[in-house]
Amino acid sequence: MTLFDERFSKNKARYILQCSLAAVSVMAVLVILDAIANAAVIAALGASSFIAFTMPQTRSAQPRFMIGGYLVGVAVGTLCHGLCLLVPAQSPVLQRYVYVLFGSLSVGLAILVMVITNTEPPPAASLALGLVLGEWGVLTVTVVLVGVVLLSLLKRALRPVIRNLL
């Protein structure tokens, strides 16, 4: 077993180029959206950039899955966040468990809905969790949705240059 993938030594320039394009794309999205609002939620974009720029020809990297999955993640995360707020908690300890319960539920429910609707990118489940445990807000939701659309557009524009690395 080797520490480095043997394909890397044969394709160093391609690996460096595509990882650099991923970093520049995420930077562009964050600058355009002026978004460092909720790091846990925005981090899902980082995971999606990994999929988009290291496995661009895979099913998960296609717009239907990335954008559709994020729409599901936002809907489920918003629902579970709202349900959290409806549960009266008498103490901070109890409130913590309410968030744990609905955060866990958001992941399972997001996965279920993504599988049923055939829109299953893994970062979207973390988005649902982040919306429950983080600071939910219209700005955060907007930033994430616009961000994933911009990532999809950038990946499409760079399609002639990028290949599957994995």
C-alpha positions in Angstrom: 0.0 0.0 0.0 1.3 3.4 -0.9 0.6 6.7 0.7 -0.1 8.5 -2.6 -2.4 7.5 -5.4 -0.3 6.3 -8.3 -2.4 8.3 -10.7 -1.2 11.4 -9.0 2.4 10.9 -10.1 1.3 10.6 -13.7 -1.1 13.5 -13.6 0.4 16.0 -11.2 -0.4 19.1 -13.3 -4.1 18.0 -13.8 -4.6 17.3 -10.0 -3.0 20.7 -9.1 -5.0 22.5 -11.8 -8.4 21.0 -10.8 -7.9 21.5 -7.1 -6.8 25.1 -7.8 -9.9 25.6 -9.9 -12.0 24.3 -7.0 -10.4 26.7 -4.6 -10.8 29.7 -7.0 -14.4 28.7 -7.7 -15.3 28.6 -4.0 -13.5 31.9 -3.4 -15.4 33.5 -6.3 -18.7 32.2 -4.9 -17.9 33.5 -1.4 -16.8 36.9 -2.7 -19.7 37.2 -5.1 -22.2 36.3 -2.3 -20.2 38.1 0.4 -21.0 35.0 2.4 -19.2 33.8 5.5 -22.5 33.9 7.4 -22.8 30.4 8.8 -19.6 28.4 8.5 -21.2 25.0 9.2 -23.8 25.5 6.4 -21.5 27.2 4.0 -19.0 24.3 4.5 -21.4 22.1 2.5 -20.3 24.1 -0.6 -16.7 23.0 0.1 -17.8 19.4 0.0 -19.8 20.0 -3.2 -16.7 21.6 -4.8 -14.8 18.4 -4.1 -17.4 16.5 -5.9 -17.7 19.0 -8.8 -14.0 19.3 -9.4 -12.6 15.9 -8.6 -15.4 13.8 -10.0 -17.1 16.1 -12.6 -18.5 13.4 -14.8 -20.1 11.4 -12.0 -23.8 11.4 -11.3 -23.4 13.3 -8.0 -21.7 16.2 -9.8 -24.6 16.8 -12.2 -26.8 19.8 -11.6 -29.9 17.7 -11.0 -28.2 16.1 -8.0 -26.3 19.0 -6.7 -29.0 21.7 -7.0 -31.9 19.3 -6.4 -30.2 17.8 -3.3 -29.6 21.2 -1.9 -33.2 22.2 -2.4 -34.2 19.1 -0.4 -31.6 19.9 2.3 -32.9 23.4 2.6 -36.5 22.3 2.8 -35.9 19.6 5.3 -33.5 21.7 7.4 -35.9 24.6 7.4 -38.8 22.3 8.5 -36.8 20.7 11.3 -35.4 24.0 12.4 -39.0 25.3 12.6 -40.1 22.2 14.6 -37.3 22.8 17.0 -38.6 26.2 17.8 -42.1 24.9 18.5 -40.9 22.5 21.2 -41.0 24.3 24.6 -37.8 23.6 26.5 -37.7 24.4 30.2 -33.9 24.2 30.5 -30.8 24.7 28.3 -30.0 21.0 28.7 -33.5 20.0 27.4 -33.2 22.5 24.6 -29.9 21.0 23.6 -31.5 17.6 23.2 -34.3 19.0 21.2 -31.7 20.3 18.7 -29.9 17.0 18.7 -33.2 15.2 18.1 -34.3 17.4 15.2 -30.8 17.7 13.8 -30.6 13.9 13.6 -34.1 13.8 12.1 -33.1 16.3 9.5 -30.3 14.1 8.2 -32.4 11.0 8.0 -35.4 12.8 6.5 -33.1 14.6 3.9 -31.5 11.3 2.9 -35.0 9.7 2.5 -36.3 12.6 0.4 -33.2 12.7 -1.7 -33.3 9.0 -2.4 -37.0 9.1 -3.2 -36.6 12.2 -5.6 -33.3 10.8 -7.0 -31.3 13.9 -6.0 -28.8 12.5 -3.6 -25.5 14.5 -3.2 -24.0 13.7 0.3 -23.3 17.4 1.3 -27.0 18.2 1.1 -27.7 16.1 4.2 -25.0 18.0 6.1 -26.7 21.2 4.9 -30.0 20.1 6.6 -28.1 19.3 9.8 -26.3 22.7 9.6 -29.6 24.6 9.2 -31.0 23.0 12.4 -27.8 23.3 14.5 -26.5 26.5 13.1 -28.0 29.9 12.7 -30.8 29.5 10.2 -31.6 32.6 8.2 -33.0 33.6 4.9 -29.6 35.0 4.0 -27.8 31.7 4.8 -30.3 29.7 2.7 -30.1 32.1 -0.2 -26.3 32.1 -0.1 -26.1 28.3 -0.1 -28.6 27.9 -2.9 -27.1 30.6 -5.1 -23.6 29.2 -4.2 -24.5 25.7 -5.4 -26.0 27.1 -8.6 -22.8 29.1 -9.2 -20.6 26.1 -8.5 -22.6 24.1 -11.1 -22.3 26.8 -13.6 -18.5 27.2 -13.1 -18.1 23.4 -13.4 -20.1 23.5 -16.6 -18.0 26.3 -18.0 -14.8 24.4 -17.1 -16.0 21.1 -18.5 -13.5 21.1 -21.3 -10.6 21.4 -18.8 -11.6 19.1 -15.9 -11.7 15.3 -15.8 -12.5 12.7 -13.1 -9.5 12.4 -10.8 -10.9 9.5 -8.8 
